[in-house]
């Protein structure tokens, strides 16, 4: 994935469908490291979200997810 010394912040916008799965992932703030940007995008693609609701029914929505990578 990435070197253990890599550091940076990434913000990813995730479009979530009505079932809670990511339907589209966009990096909206890049870290300067392609590897960190890709790691953040790949991570959220595997997540499941609580979908937004309208009148008690699940609906598509979007969320911004920040990542802060620190060296080990």
C-alpha positions in Angstrom: 0.0 0.0 0.0 2.2 2.8 1.2 5.5 3.3 3.1 5.3 3.5 6.9 6.9 6.9 6.8 4.2 8.5 4.6 2.1 11.2 6.2 -0.6 13.5 5.0 -4.3 14.4 5.1 -6.9 13.2 2.6 -10.6 14.1 2.4 -12.9 11.8 0.4 -16.5 12.5 -0.6 -18.5 9.3 -0.6 -21.9 9.0 -2.4 -23.9 6.4 -0.5 -26.8 4.6 -2.1 -30.1 3.9 -0.3 -28.7 0.5 0.9 -25.7 2.0 2.6 -23.1 1.0 0.0 -20.7 3.5 -1.5 -21.7 4.3 -5.1 -19.0 6.8 -6.0 -15.8 7.9 -4.2 -14.0 11.2 -5.0 -10.8 12.5 -3.4 -11.7 16.2 -2.7 -8.5 17.1 -0.8 -5.3 15.3 -1.9 -2.4 14.5 0.4 0.3 15.0 -2.1 0.9 11.2 -2.1 -0.9 9.1 -4.7 -0.5 6.1 -2.4 -2.2 7.8 0.6 -5.0 9.1 -1.7 -5.6 5.6 -3.0 -5.5 4.0 0.4 -8.2 6.4 1.7 -10.4 5.7 -1.4 -9.9 2.0 -1.2 -10.8 2.0 2.5 -14.1 3.8 2.1 -15.1 1.6 -0.8 -15.1 -1.4 1.6 -17.2 0.4 4.3 -21.0 0.2 4.8 -22.8 3.3 5.9 -26.1 4.2 7.5 -28.0 5.7 4.6 -29.6 9.1 4.8 -33.4 9.1 5.5 -36.3 11.1 4.2 -39.7 10.5 5.7 -38.4 7.5 7.5 -37.2 5.8 4.3 -33.5 5.3 3.3 -32.4 7.6 0.4 -29.0 8.2 -1.3 -26.8 10.8 0.2 -23.1 11.8 0.5 -20.6 12.3 3.2 -17.1 13.8 3.5 -14.6 11.5 5.3 -11.3 12.9 6.5 -8.2 10.7 6.9 -5.0 11.8 8.7 -2.1 9.5 8.0 0.8 9.8 10.4 4.2 8.1 10.1 4.9 5.1 12.4 
